[in-house]
Amino acid sequence: MIKSPLRALAALALACAAVVGSQAATIVIVNQNAPGIGFNDPTPVTPVGGNPGTTLGQQRLNAFQHAAEIWGATLTSSVPVRIGASFVPLSCTESSAVLGSAGANEIWSDFTNAPRQATWYPSALASKLAGTDLATPGEPHIISRFNSRLGLFPDCLPGPGFYLGLDNNAGAGIDLVTVLLHEMAHGLGFQTFTDDETGAEIQDIPSIWDHFLVDNRTEQLWVNMTNVERVASAISGDRLSWNGPAVTAAVPQVLDPRSRLAVSGSAAGNAAGNYEVGDASFGAPLGPTPVSGQLMPVVEQPDGTGLACGPLNTTNALAVRGNIALVSRGECGFVDKARNVQAAGAIGMVVADNAAGEPTGMSGSDPSITIPSVRVTHAAGATLRAVLQARSRTKSGVVASLGIDSTRLAGTDARRRILMYTPTTNAPGSSVSHYTTEAKPNQLMEPSINSDLSHTVTPPRDLTYPLLQDIGW
């Protein structure tokens, strides 16, 4: 039996431990915060969203217990799962922040009852499969840390911060229970232990995760690739799929048809055709009846681009009225852009990215937005703007149709296997160990938390638990 430590425990005081039990599994929350901070923060707060805590620390612990109860009711294990948890300052700026991080504290291979030999398993899963606690005495199976400064300081994504209610009604806040469910899943095994930047395996032993990653062009598994091939796969864009039977069987009941932008018309020229798009979590969802209209750009900059971050001027409002607005990403939220073009009379919005990459989703929430919105790549935006240069004030001759492709499921390959997150520029900590951002509806285990997620980890809403089943849960 081989063990490898992944993370060292921080030297934090063990203030208390909370046990969450169920008929399926028991999860033990080990509070690693020192007195007066994190889970022990005495700042008075008002109970919110079913969370009865009257201090900030107690509300944080209650939210953690609630997330643990969800996973405890879903999993099966005779060995209690210990999660070392703390709220500490994490990286953040005025416009972005690390919400949290979590992972297996130790990994094990070649233990009693291991389904695959010479394969790394996370500590909690290895203990379940072995039927006995394999963790080093006194060590948790999972280590997790969450941002204690979020929304509370002007240099750390100022605003509502974490929503500590248990009712999934975060509004403009960031739902902490959702974040916790996501990070706990990483600790349970939703991650590879192979280095996605170098392709190197720990001690030349693959992760159980790697047995289910497949190149959807060559059908070659990660475990059979060289280091160089794994590196290329991790930045392939859309070539890496999950090949596990539980996930693949659940995909058709969870994922919706892929959205698309179809461009046609007398002036479309070389821009005519179908474009892959990222979906919005706000506004009207796309369906079998497309929303069609002439595509008209919002122009506010000398280079012909427009951000639509404020009310449209008379010229732009005239251009988009009754048409589909083309705007550029940047400077303000997607919902702000949609709100402004809708107020000017647009029937839909296309957002062109401001940097190279694959089309990804658009987060945000505003019930007043009723028009559909999609996001296209930077290259697609440039192509569309080029053919829109010869237009009148109200017409372009370029017709945009926002609809769905009923022959494809969003975020899947040609064999209906879900894609993994492999952006063309490696994102350490995110690449490979998350689902694609192209999935629809948004999935819990995408690299960013979306506002439309529920507290659900199972089909028909979510594909997190089926993947854990594939690796042995």
C-alpha positions in Angstrom: 0.0 0.0 0.0 1.4 3.4 -1.0 0.5 6.8 0.5 1.4 10.2 -0.7 0.7 13.5 1.2 -0.7 16.2 -1.1 -1.1 19.2 1.3 0.4 20.1 4.7 -2.1 21.1 7.4 -1.8 24.7 8.3 -0.8 25.5 11.9 -4.3 26.6 13.0 -6.0 26.0 16.3 -8.5 23.2 16.4 -11.4 25.0 18.0 -14.2 22.4 17.6 -15.5 19.6 15.4 -19.1 19.3 14.1 -20.5 16.0 13.0 -23.0 15.7 10.2 -24.5 12.2 10.0 -27.0 10.5 7.7 -28.0 7.0 6.8 -25.6 7.1 3.8 -22.4 8.7 5.1 -21.1 10.7 8.0 -19.2 13.9 7.4 -17.1 15.4 10.2 -16.3 19.1 9.9 -13.0 19.9 11.6 -12.9 23.6 12.4 -9.3 24.7 11.9 -9.8 28.4 12.7 -8.2 30.1 15.7 -10.4 31.8 18.2 -12.1 35.0 17.0 -11.7 34.4 13.3 -13.3 32.4 10.5 -15.8 30.0 12.0 -15.3 31.6 15.3 -15.8 35.2 14.2 -18.1 36.8 16.8 -19.4 39.6 14.6 -23.2 39.9 15.2 -25.4 39.1 12.2 -29.1 38.7 11.5 -30.4 35.2 10.7 -30.9 34.9 6.9 -32.5 32.4 4.5 -33.1 29.6 7.0 -29.7 30.1 8.7 -30.4 30.8 12.4 -26.9 31.8 13.3 -26.5 35.1 15.1 -22.7 35.5 14.6 -20.8 35.5 11.3 -18.8 32.5 12.4 -21.8 30.4 13.4 -23.6 31.2 10.1 -20.5 30.1 8.2 -20.4 26.9 10.1 -24.2 26.3 9.6 -23.8 26.7 5.8 -20.9 24.3 5.9 -23.0 21.8 7.8 -25.9 22.2 5.4 -23.6 21.4 2.4 -22.2 18.5 4.3 -25.7 17.1 4.9 -26.4 17.2 1.2 -23.2 15.3 0.4 -23.8 13.0 3.3 -27.2 12.0 2.1 -25.9 11.3 -1.4 -22.7 9.3 -0.6 -22.3 5.9 0.9 -19.4 5.0 3.2 -18.9 3.2 6.4 -15.9 5.4 7.2 -16.7 9.0 8.4 -15.2 11.6 6.1 -13.3 14.4 7.9 -13.1 17.8 6.2 -10.5 20.2 7.6 -12.1 23.6 7.1 -11.2 27.3 7.6 -12.0 30.8 6.5 -8.8 32.6 5.8 -7.7 35.5 3.6 -7.3 34.3 0.0 -6.2 36.1 -3.2 -8.6 38.8 -4.3 -8.8 42.3 -6.0 -11.5 44.9 -6.5 -12.8 42.9 -9.5 -12.0 39.3 -8.9 -11.4 36.8 -6.0 -10.6 33.2 -5.2 -13.8 32.0 -3.4 -12.3 28.9 -2.0 -10.1 25.8 -2.6 -10.2 22.2 -1.5 -8.7 18.9 -2.3 -7.6 15.5 -1.0 -5.2 15.8 1.9 -3.6 12.4 1.1 -3.7 10.0 -1.8 -3.4 6.2 -1.7 -2.8 3.3 -4.1 -2.6 -0.5 -3.9 -4.7 -0.7 -0.7 -7.0 -3.5 0.2 -10.0 -3.7 -2.1 -8.6 -1.1 -4.5 -10.6 -1.5 -7.8 -7.5 -0.6 -9.8 -3.9 -1.4 -8.8 -1.1 1.2 -9.3 -3.7 4.0 -9.3 -4.0 7.0 -6.9 -7.3 7.4 -5.0 -8.2 10.4 -2.8 -8.1 9.6 0.9 -11.8 9.7 1.6 -12.6 7.4 -1.4 -9.7 5.0 -0.6 -11.0 4.7 2.9 -14.5 3.9 1.7 -13.3 1.3 -0.7 -10.9 -0.3 1.9 -13.6 -0.3 4.5 -11.3 1.2 7.0 -9.8 4.6 7.7 -6.5 4.8 5.8 -5.8 8.5 6.7 -2.8 9.3 8.9 -4.0 9.5 12.5 -5.2 13.0 13.3 -5.3 14.0 9.6 -8.5 15.0 7.7 -9.3 13.3 4.4 -10.0 16.7 2.8 -8.5 20.2 3.3 -10.6 23.2 2.4 -10.2 27.0 2.7 -12.6 29.8 1.9 -12.1 33.5 1.5 -12.7 35.3 4.8 -12.4 38.8 3.3 -14.8 38.5 0.3 -17.1 41.5 0.1 -16.0 42.7 3.5 -13.1 44.9 2.4 -12.9 47.4 -0.5 -9.9 45.5 -2.1 -11.7 42.1 -2.1 -14.6 42.1 -4.6 -16.6 44.6 -2.7 -20.4 44.0 -2.6 -22.7 41.6 -1.0 -20.0 38.9 -0.7 -21.0 35.4 0.4 -24.8 34.8 0.9 -25.0 32.6 4.1 -28.6 31.6 3.7 -29.5 28.0 3.2 -32.4 28.6 0.8 -30.5 29.1 -2.5 -31.8 32.7 -2.8 -28.5 34.6 -3.0 -29.7 37.4 -5.3 -26.7 39.5 -6.1 -24.6 37.6 -3.5 -22.4 34.5 -4.0 -24.2 31.5 -2.6 -21.8 30.0 0.0 -23.6 26.6 0.1 -23.1 26.2 -3.7 -19.4 27.1 -3.4 -19.0 24.5 -0.5 -20.7 21.8 -2.5 -18.3 22.5 -5.4 -15.2 22.4 -3.2 -16.2 19.4 -1.2 -16.6 17.5 -4.5 -13.0 18.3 -5.4 -11.9 16.8 -2.0 -14.0 13.7 -2.6 -12.2 13.1 -5.9 -13.3 15.5 -8.6 -9.7 16.2 -9.6 -6.7 14.7 -11.2 -3.4 14.3 -9.3 -1.5 14.3 -12.5 0.2 17.6 -13.3 -1.8 19.2 -16.1 1.0 21.6 -16.9 3.7 19.0 -17.3 1.7 15.8 -17.8 3.8 14.1 -15.1 2.2 11.6 -12.8 3.0 11.4 -9.1 5.6 8.6 -8.7 4.7 7.5 -12.3 1.3 6.4 -11.0 -1.9 7.7 -12.7 -5.0 9.1 -10.8 -8.2 7.1 -10.9 -9.5 10.3 -12.7 -7.1 9.7 -15.6 -8.7 6.3 -16.5 -11.8 8.2 -17.7 -10.3 11.1 -19.6 -10.3 10.4 -23.3 -9.2 12.3 -26.4 -12.4 12.5 -28.4 -10.6 12.5 -31.7 -8.2 9.6 -31.2 -10.1 7.8 -28.4 -6.8 7.5 -26.5 -7.1 7.6 -22.7 -5.0 9.9 -20.5 -3.4 6.9 -18.7 -2.0 5.7 -22.1 -0.6 9.0 -23.2 2.9 10.4 -22.8 3.5 13.5 -20.7 3.7 15.6 -23.8 0.4 14.2 -25.1 -1.3 14.9 -21.8 0.0 18.5 -21.8 -1.4 19.0 -25.4 -4.7 17.5 -24.3 -5.0 19.8 -21.3 -5.0 22.9 -23.6 -6.9 21.3 -26.5 -10.1 23.4 -26.3 -12.7 20.7 -26.9 -10.8 17.5 -27.4 -10.9 16.1 -23.9 -14.1 14.2 -22.8 -15.2 12.2 -19.7 -15.7 8.5 -20.7 -17.2 7.2 -17.5 -20.4 5.1 -17.9 -22.4 6.8 -15.1 -21.9 10.3 -16.4 -22.4 9.3 -20.1 -25.7 7.5 -19.2 -26.9 10.6 -17.3 -25.9 13.2 -19.9 -29.1 13.0 -22.1 -31.4 13.6 -19.0 -29.3 16.5 -17.7 -28.0 18.6 -20.6 -30.0 20.6 -23.1 -29.5 21.1 -26.8 -26.6 23.2 -27.8 -27.4 26.9 -28.5 -26.2 28.5 -31.8 -26.1 31.7 -33.7 -27.0 31.3 -37.4 -26.0 34.2 -39.7 -27.5 34.7 -43.1 -28.8 37.5 -45.3 -27.9 39.3 -48.5 -24.9 41.2 -46.9 -23.6 38.3 -44.7 -20.8 37.4 -47.1 -18.1 35.3 -45.5 -19.8 35.7 -42.1 -22.7 33.5 -43.1 -22.9 30.2 -41.2 -23.4 28.8 -37.8 -21.5 29.9 -34.7 -21.0 28.1 -31.4 -22.0 30.4 -28.5 -21.9 30.7 -24.8 -25.3 30.9 -23.0 -26.4 33.5 -20.6 -27.8 32.7 -17.1 -30.2 35.6 -17.5 -32.9 36.5 -20.0 -35.0 34.2 -22.1 -33.6 30.8 -22.8 -33.2 29.8 -26.4 -35.6 27.2 -27.8 -36.7 25.5 -31.0 -38.3 28.7 -32.2 -35.4 31.0 -33.0 -35.3 34.7 -32.3 -34.3 36.4 -35.6 -33.5 39.9 -36.6 -31.0 42.1 -38.4 -27.7 42.2 -36.6 -26.7 45.8 -35.7 -23.5 46.9 -33.9 -23.4 49.3 -30.9 -20.7 51.7 -31.8 -19.1 53.9 -29.1 -15.4 53.6 -29.9 -13.2 54.8 -32.7 -12.5 51.2 -33.7 -16.1 50.5 -34.3 -16.8 48.6 -31.1 -19.3 49.4 -28.3 -19.6 48.2 -24.7 -23.2 49.2 -24.0 -22.3 49.9 -20.4 -24.7 52.9 -20.2 -28.0 53.9 -21.8 -27.6 53.9 -25.6 -27.4 57.2 -27.4 -29.9 58.2 -30.1 -27.9 56.7 -33.0 -27.3 53.4 -31.3 -30.8 53.1 -30.0 -32.2 53.6 -33.5 -29.8 51.0 -34.8 -30.8 48.2 -32.4 -34.5 48.9 -32.1 -36.3 45.8 -33.3 -33.0 44.2 -34.2 -30.3 42.1 -32.5 -27.5 44.1 -30.9 -23.8 43.2 -31.3 -21.8 44.6 -28.3 -18.3 44.0 -27.0 -17.3 42.4 -23.7 -15.6 44.6 -21.1 -15.9 47.2 -18.4 -19.3 46.2 -17.0 -21.4 43.1 -16.3 -23.2 41.2 -19.0 -26.5 42.0 -17.4 -25.8 45.7 -17.6 -25.2 45.4 -21.4 -28.4 43.3 -21.8 -30.4 45.7 -19.7 -29.2 48.7 -21.8 -29.8 47.2 -25.2 -33.2 45.9 -24.1 -34.2 49.4 -22.9 -33.3 50.7 -26.4 -35.6 48.2 -28.0 -33.3 45.3 -29.1 -34.8 41.9 -29.3 -31.6 40.0 -28.6 -27.9 40.5 -27.8 -24.7 39.0 -29.1 -21.6 39.7 -27.0 -18.2 39.5 -28.8 -15.4 38.5 -26.5 -12.4 40.9 -26.1 -9.8 38.1 -26.0 -9.0 34.9 -27.9 -10.5 31.7 -26.6 -13.5 29.4 -26.7 -17.1 30.8 -26.3 -18.1 30.6 -22.7 -21.2 31.4 -20.7 -22.3 34.7 -19.2 -23.2 34.9 -15.5 -25.5 37.3 -13.8 -29.1 37.6 -12.7 -31.8 40.2 -13.5 -35.4 39.1 -13.7 -36.2 42.3 -15.7 -34.2 41.1 -18.7 -36.4 39.2 -21.1 -34.4 39.2 -24.3 -32.0 36.2 -25.2 -28.3 36.8 -25.2 -25.3 34.7 -26.4 -21.5 35.2 -26.4 -19.2 34.5 -29.4 -15.4 34.4 -29.7 -13.2 37.4 -30.4 -12.5 36.1 -33.9 -16.3 35.7 -34.6 -16.9 39.2 -33.4 -14.3 40.6 -35.8 -15.8 38.7 -38.7 -19.3 40.0 -37.9 -18.1 43.6 -37.5 -16.3 43.5 -40.8 -19.5 42.7 -42.8 -21.5 45.2 -40.8 -19.4 48.1 -41.9 -21.6 48.6 -45.0 -25.0 49.3 -43.4 -27.6 52.0 -43.0 -28.7 53.5 -39.8 -31.4 50.9 -39.2 -30.6 47.9 -41.5 -27.5 45.8 -42.2 -28.7 43.0 -44.5 -27.1 40.6 -42.0 -29.6 38.4 -40.3 -28.9 36.8 -36.9 -30.9 33.9 -35.6 -30.6 32.8 -32.0 -31.8 29.2 -31.5 -30.7 25.7 -30.7 -29.1 22.7 -32.6 -31.4 19.8 -31.7 -28.9 17.3 -32.9 -26.2 18.2 -30.3 -26.2 18.5 -26.6 -24.5 21.5 -25.0 -21.0 20.8 -23.8 -20.7 17.3 -25.3 -18.6 15.7 -28.1 -20.0 13.9 -31.1 -20.7 10.8 -29.0 -22.6 12.8 -26.3 -19.8 12.5 -23.7 -19.4 15.7 -21.6 -16.3 17.8 -22.4 -13.8 18.7 -19.7 -12.5 22.3 -19.2 -9.3 22.5 -21.3 -8.9 26.2 -22.4 -6.1 26.8 -24.9 -4.1 28.6 -22.2 -3.6 26.4 -19.2 -5.5 27.6 -16.1 -3.7 26.1 -13.1 -6.1 24.6 -10.6 -9.0 24.7 -13.1 -7.9 23.0 -16.3 -8.8 19.3 -16.6 -10.4 19.0 -13.1 -13.7 20.7 -14.1 -16.5 20.3 -16.6 -16.6 22.5 -19.7 -18.2 25.9 -19.4 -20.3 25.1 -22.5 -22.7 22.8 -20.6 -26.3 23.8 -20.4 -27.8 24.1 -17.9 -24.7 25.3 -16.0 -23.1 22.5 -13.9 -21.9 22.7 -10.3 -18.4 21.5 -11.3 -17.6 24.2 -13.9 -14.6 26.3 -13.0 -16.7 29.3 -12.0 -19.8 29.5 -9.8 -22.9 30.6 -11.8 -25.9 32.3 -10.3 -28.4 29.8 -11.7 -27.1 26.7 -9.9 -29.2 24.8 -7.4 -28.1 22.9 -4.3 -28.4 19.7 -6.3 -25.5 17.3 -7.1 -27.5 14.6 -8.9 -29.5 14.1 -12.2 -31.7 15.3 -13.7 -30.1 18.6 -12.7 -26.4 17.9 -12.2 -23.7 15.6 -13.2 -21.4 15.8 -10.2 -22.4 12.7 -8.4 -22.4 10.4 -11.5 -18.7 11.3 -12.0 -17.9 10.4 -8.4 -19.8 7.1 -9.0 -17.5 6.5 -12.0 -14.4 6.8 -9.9 -15.7 4.5 -7.1 -18.2 6.3 -4.9 
